[in-house]
């Protein structure tokens, strides 16, 4: 969102929007770290004949980092209505109908995020309890679950916010959200 697009959210919702945006930026930083790991791995592979140094575990770090990145972006996409949609089906729909579709999508997002939050918290507990680590670098796998669970919690709250906003839009027939 640039300066020309100011959000209508103020107060607590405005602060929450800033939190979600900051969390997406954290995801961007993790993405930069993933790219840096891969660039470093390529450079060490190219210089291996000269230095003998080999960087191991780039694939593991890339997999864990990429998962974290994707989940960091989910709340932002929900809040800014940046999820993938099939506009061809709604191109002739009224603003009220579109708001109703988005309302249903928010309900699905709430249910989906809560289901994933529940199951992935169980998965994290299993990973931690059994001491699972990555094969090469021995990084505990449950570490990646912590930001993912936070992202899912943010997604659940964000979906509730969009549900309320779309509910208002469905009632008034205005699709400005």
C-alpha positions in Angstrom: 0.0 0.0 0.0 1.6 3.3 -1.0 1.0 6.8 0.4 -1.8 7.5 -2.2 -3.8 4.6 -0.8 -4.6 5.5 2.8 -6.3 2.9 4.9 -9.7 3.6 6.4 -8.7 1.6 9.5 -8.0 3.7 12.5 -7.4 3.0 16.2 -7.0 -0.6 17.2 -7.7 -1.8 13.7 -5.2 0.6 12.3 -2.6 -0.6 14.8 -3.4 -4.2 13.9 -3.0 -3.4 10.2 0.5 -2.0 10.9 1.3 -5.2 12.8 0.2 -7.4 9.9 2.2 -5.2 7.5 5.3 -5.4 9.7 4.9 -9.2 9.9 4.8 -9.3 6.1 8.0 -7.3 6.0 9.6 -9.8 8.4 8.7 -12.4 5.8 10.5 -10.3 3.2 13.6 -10.2 5.4 13.4 -14.0 5.8 13.1 -14.2 2.0 16.2 -12.1 1.6 18.0 -14.4 4.0 16.9 -17.4 2.0 18.2 -15.8 -1.2 21.5 -14.9 0.6 21.9 -18.6 1.7 21.4 -19.7 -1.9 23.8 -17.1 -3.3 26.4 -18.1 -0.7 25.9 -21.8 -1.6 26.5 -21.1 -5.3 29.6 -19.0 -4.5 31.1 -21.7 -2.3 30.3 -24.3 -5.0 32.1 -22.1 -7.6 35.1 -21.5 -5.4 35.3 -25.1 -3.9 38.2 -26.1 -6.2 40.3 -23.2 -4.8 39.2 -23.1 -1.2 38.0 -26.6 -0.5 35.1 -25.1 1.5 31.7 -26.7 1.1 28.5 -25.1 2.5 26.1 -27.9 3.4 22.4 -27.6 4.3 21.3 -24.8 1.9 18.3 -26.9 0.8 17.2 -27.5 4.4 17.4 -23.8 5.2 15.7 -22.8 2.0 12.8 -25.2 2.7 12.3 -24.0 6.2 12.7 -20.3 5.3 10.4 -20.6 2.3 7.6 -22.1 4.5 8.0 -19.3 7.0 7.9 -16.6 4.2 4.7 -18.0 2.7 2.9 -18.0 6.0 4.1 -14.5 6.9 2.4 -13.1 3.8 -1.0 -14.8 4.4 -2.4 -12.3 6.9 -1.3 -9.4 4.7 -3.0 -10.9 1.7 -6.2 -11.4 3.6 -6.2 -7.9 5.1 -5.4 -6.1 1.8 -7.7 -8.3 -0.3 -4.7 -9.5 -2.3 -5.7 -13.2 -2.5 -6.1 -14.8 -5.8 -9.6 -14.4 -7.2 -11.4 -15.4 -10.4 -12.7 -12.0 -11.4 -14.2 -13.4 -14.6 -17.0 -15.0 -12.6 -17.8 -11.8 -10.7 -17.2 -9.2 -13.4 -20.9 -8.5 -13.8 -21.8 -9.0 -10.2 -23.1 -6.1 -8.1 -21.0 -4.7 -5.3 -23.4 -6.3 -2.8 -22.9 -9.8 -4.4 -19.1 -9.3 -4.4 -19.2 -8.3 -0.8 -21.2 -11.5 0.0 -18.7 -13.6 -1.8 -15.9 -12.0 0.1 -17.9 -12.5 3.3 -18.1 -16.2 2.6 -14.3 -16.2 1.8 -13.6 -14.6 5.1 -15.6 -17.4 6.9 -13.6 -20.0 5.0 -10.4 -18.2 5.9 -11.3 -18.2 9.6 -12.1 -21.9 9.5 -9.0 -22.7 7.5 -6.7 -20.7 9.7 -8.1 -22.1 12.9 -7.8 -25.7 11.6 -4.3 -25.2 10.5 -3.4 -23.4 13.8 -4.7 -26.4 15.7 -3.1 -29.1 13.6 0.2 -27.3 13.2 0.5 -26.6 16.9 0.1 -30.4 17.4 2.7 -30.9 14.7 5.1 -28.5 16.4 4.7 -30.3 19.7 5.5 -33.6 18.1 8.6 -32.2 16.3 9.8 -30.7 19.5 9.0 -33.7 21.7 10.7 -36.2 19.4 13.7 -33.9 18.8 13.4 -33.9 15.0 16.2 -31.9 13.3 17.3 -31.3 9.7 19.6 -33.9 8.4 22.6 -31.9 7.5 22.6 -28.8 9.8 20.8 -30.3 12.7 18.5 -27.4 13.1 15.4 -28.3 15.2 12.5 -28.4 12.8 10.1 -27.0 15.3 11.8 -23.6 15.1 10.1 -23.0 11.8 6.7 -23.7 13.4 6.9 -20.7 15.8 6.6 -18.0 13.2 4.2 -20.1 11.2 1.8 -20.5 14.1 2.1 -16.7 14.8 1.2 -16.1 11.2 -1.8 -18.4 11.4 -3.0 -16.6 14.6 -2.7 -13.3 12.8 -4.6 -14.8 9.8 -7.4 -15.9 12.0 -7.8 -12.4 13.6 -7.3 -10.8 10.2 -10.1 -13.0 8.7 -12.4 -11.9 11.5 -11.6 -8.3 10.7 -12.4 -8.8 7.0 -15.5 -10.7 8.0 -16.8 -7.8 9.9 -15.8 -5.3 7.1 -17.4 -7.5 4.4 -20.5 -7.9 6.6 -20.9 -4.2 6.6 -20.3 -4.0 2.9 -22.8 -6.7 2.2 -25.4 -4.8 4.3 -24.8 -1.4 2.7 -24.1 -2.8 -0.8 -20.8 -0.9 -0.9 -17.7 -2.8 -1.9 -15.0 -0.3 -0.9 -13.1 -2.7 1.4 
